[in-house]
Amino acid sequence: MTRRRLIMICIGFVLTANAVAQTYYDNYESGKRSGRKVQRIDRGIQETVFVPRGTWMGGGTVSYSEHNEDNLNFLVLKDLEGRGYDFKVSPYAGYFFRDNMAVGVRFAYSRNYLDMGNFNLNLGDDLNISLQDLYYLEHKYEVGGFLRTYMPIGNSKIFGLFNETRLTYAYSTGKNSTGSGKEYDGTFERIHSLQIGIAPGLAAFVTDYAAVEVSLDVMGFKFNWTDQQTNQTEQGSRRTSSGNFKINLFSINIGMTFYL
């Protein structure tokens, strides 16, 4: 599936959803004018203003982790030597065009680094895997738009739930290699990805203008296009797509958002 065809499918999905919503609204208004009874379900949701229209929001998340191993032995891992880190920063901003509903943009940069001098995997006398001089480095840039809706918990003006619908494009470059000298084998790759999904979360105001937010990673669909070049001579490519609607408790994000 080409990128152009995928983009056309996404646009068609959005237009179809808007057409269905407009048709429902038109039928509802027509029923009101003609006197026909239009059945509506009262779910008991209180229409409380949690964040008023005209408010600007801005914030971000930052994460960093580092590891360093020196002659580490753990179960089947022997003589492990390596170091690395993961870093990500993601600022965002939005505007509430109506009560409890905002649109905005989000940017992100991440860097993943791993340098492993020695790696031995001992699975028994007949199966031993030994690798040396493993190296991996990746830079990733993301930009996307989101639509966020809030719902207060009861009548509370401090605690509220939100759901964020995202459309994100990402571009990354990476390099991975093994060995050194005459045994060196290196691959450079470029990756384009498109992600469509939702990210639910919880907001808790600590002041009148600032809230701590806890959210889960995006649940939805992701498409990747990878192009590789090995040792400046060999070319390769890969196309993948996946859908994820499972909640991973280890993917919880914590950030701070300001409302002005």
C-alpha positions in Angstrom: 0.0 0.0 0.0 1.5 3.3 -1.1 1.7 6.4 1.2 -0.6 8.3 -1.1 -3.3 5.7 -1.0 -3.0 5.4 2.8 -3.4 9.2 3.2 -6.5 9.1 0.9 -8.0 6.3 3.1 -7.5 8.4 6.3 -9.0 11.5 4.7 -12.0 9.4 3.4 -12.5 8.0 6.9 -12.6 11.5 8.5 -15.0 12.8 5.8 -17.3 9.7 6.2 -17.4 10.2 10.0 -18.3 13.9 9.6 -21.0 13.0 7.0 -22.5 10.4 9.4 -22.5 13.0 12.3 -24.1 15.7 10.1 -26.7 13.3 8.8 -27.7 12.4 12.4 -27.8 16.0 13.3 -30.0 16.9 10.3 -32.4 14.0 11.0 -32.6 15.1 14.6 -33.4 18.7 13.7 -35.9 17.6 11.0 -37.6 15.4 13.6 -37.9 18.4 16.0 -39.4 20.6 13.2 -41.9 18.0 12.1 -43.1 17.1 15.6 -41.9 13.5 15.3 -40.5 12.0 18.5 -36.8 11.5 18.4 -35.6 9.0 21.0 -32.6 10.1 23.0 -30.9 8.3 25.8 -30.3 10.2 29.0 -27.0 8.9 30.3 -27.1 11.2 33.3 -23.8 13.0 32.3 -23.7 16.4 33.9 -22.7 19.2 31.4 -20.3 20.9 33.8 -17.8 23.3 32.5 -14.3 21.9 33.4 -12.3 24.1 31.1 -14.1 27.1 29.5 -14.1 28.1 25.9 -11.3 30.6 24.9 -8.7 29.0 27.2 -5.2 28.3 25.9 -3.3 25.2 27.1 0.4 24.3 26.9 2.7 21.8 28.5 4.9 18.9 27.8 6.5 15.6 29.0 10.2 14.7 29.4 11.6 11.3 30.1 15.2 10.0 30.5 16.7 6.7 31.4 20.3 5.5 31.5 22.1 2.2 32.0 25.7 1.0 32.4 26.7 -2.7 32.6 30.2 -4.0 33.5 30.9 -7.7 33.4 27.2 -8.4 34.3 26.0 -12.0 34.7 22.3 -12.6 34.9 20.7 -16.0 34.3 21.6 -16.9 30.7 23.4 -13.6 30.1 27.1 -13.8 30.7 29.9 -11.2 30.6 27.6 -8.4 29.6 29.3 -5.0 29.0 27.5 -2.0 27.6 26.0 1.4 28.2 23.1 3.5 26.7 20.3 5.9 27.3 16.8 6.9 26.1 15.7 10.5 26.0 12.4 12.1 24.9 10.9 15.5 25.1 7.4 16.4 23.8 5.9 19.9 24.1 2.3 20.7 23.0 -0.1 23.6 22.8 -3.9 23.9 22.2 -6.9 26.1 22.2 -10.4 25.5 23.6 -12.8 26.4 20.8 -15.7 25.3 23.0 -16.3 24.3 26.6 -14.3 21.1 27.5 -13.0 20.7 23.9 -9.7 21.7 22.5 -7.6 21.3 19.3 -3.8 21.6 19.2 -0.4 20.5 17.9 2.2 18.3 19.5 5.9 18.0 18.7 8.4 15.4 20.0 12.1 14.5 19.8 13.6 11.3 21.0 17.1 9.8 21.0 18.0 6.2 21.7 21.6 5.1 22.1 23.2 1.7 22.9 26.9 0.7 22.8 27.4 -2.9 23.9 31.0 -4.1 23.9 30.3 -7.7 24.7 27.3 -10.0 24.9 27.2 -13.7 25.6 24.0 -15.8 25.6 24.6 -19.2 27.2 21.6 -21.6 26.6 23.6 -24.8 27.3 26.6 -26.7 26.1 25.3 -26.9 22.5 24.0 -23.4 22.0 26.1 -20.3 22.9 25.8 -17.0 21.2 28.6 -14.4 21.5 28.5 -10.9 20.0 30.9 -8.0 20.3 30.9 -4.3 19.5 27.1 -3.8 19.0 26.1 -0.2 18.3 22.7 1.4 17.8 21.7 5.1 17.6 18.4 6.6 16.5 17.0 10.2 16.2 13.2 10.5 15.9 11.1 13.7 15.1 7.3 13.8 15.5 4.6 16.3 14.6 0.9 15.8 15.0 -2.5 17.3 15.7 -4.9 16.4 18.4 -8.5 16.8 19.5 -9.0 16.6 23.3 -12.3 16.4 25.2 -12.7 16.7 28.9 -15.3 15.3 31.4 -15.2 16.3 35.0 -15.6 13.6 37.7 -19.0 14.4 39.1 -19.2 18.1 40.1 -15.5 18.3 40.7 -13.5 21.2 39.2 -10.2 19.7 40.2 -10.3 16.1 38.9 -11.4 15.3 35.3 -11.0 12.6 32.6 -9.9 13.4 29.1 -9.6 11.6 25.8 -7.1 12.7 23.1 -7.5 11.7 19.5 -4.2 12.0 17.6 -2.9 12.0 14.1 0.9 11.8 14.2 3.7 11.7 11.5 7.2 10.7 12.5 10.6 10.7 10.7 13.6 9.0 12.2 17.1 8.1 11.2 19.1 5.3 12.7 22.4 3.4 12.5 23.2 -0.1 13.8 26.4 -2.0 13.4 28.3 -5.0 14.7 32.0 -5.8 14.8 35.0 -3.6 14.1 37.8 -3.4 11.6 37.5 -6.0 8.8 34.5 -7.6 10.6 32.5 -4.3 10.6 29.0 -4.5 9.3 26.9 -1.3 9.5 23.4 -0.4 8.4 21.9 3.1 8.0 18.1 3.4 7.9 15.3 6.0 7.4 11.9 5.5 8.8 8.6 7.2 8.0 5.6 6.4 10.2 1.9 7.5 10.5 -0.1 6.8 13.7 -3.8 7.3 14.3 -5.3 6.6 17.7 -6.6 7.7 21.1 -4.8 8.4 24.4 -7.1 8.5 27.5 -5.9 10.2 30.7 -6.7 11.9 34.0 -6.1 15.6 34.9 -5.8 17.0 38.4 -5.5 20.7 38.9 -2.9 21.7 41.5 -3.6 25.5 41.0 -6.1 27.5 39.1 -3.9 27.5 36.1 -1.9 24.3 36.2 -2.7 20.6 36.2 -0.8 17.3 36.6 -1.9 14.8 33.8 -1.5 11.1 33.7 -2.1 9.4 30.4 -1.5 6.1 28.5 0.3 5.6 25.2 -1.7 5.9 22.0 -4.1 3.0 21.2 -4.8 2.7 17.5 -3.1 2.0 14.2 0.5 2.6 13.1 2.1 2.3 9.7 5.9 2.2 9.1 8.0 2.6 5.9 11.7 1.7 6.4 14.5 2.1 3.9 17.9 0.6 4.7 21.4 0.8 3.2 24.1 -1.7 4.4 27.8 -1.1 4.0 27.0 1.6 1.4 26.2 -1.1 -1.2 23.1 -3.2 -0.3 19.6 -1.7 -0.3 16.6 -3.0 1.6 13.1 -1.9 2.6 10.3 -2.9 4.9 6.6 -2.0 5.2 4.7 -2.8 8.4 1.3 -2.0 9.9 -0.1 -2.8 13.3 -3.2 -2.2 15.5 -3.0 -1.9 19.3 -6.0 -1.5 21.5 -4.5 -3.1 24.6 -3.8 -1.0 27.8 -0.2 -1.3 28.9 0.2 -0.2 32.5 4.0 0.2 31.9 3.4 2.9 29.3 2.0 5.5 31.7 3.1 9.1 31.0 3.1 11.9 33.5 3.2 15.6 32.5 2.3 19.1 33.5 -0.2 21.3 31.6 -0.8 25.1 32.0 -4.1 26.7 31.2 -4.3 30.5 30.4 
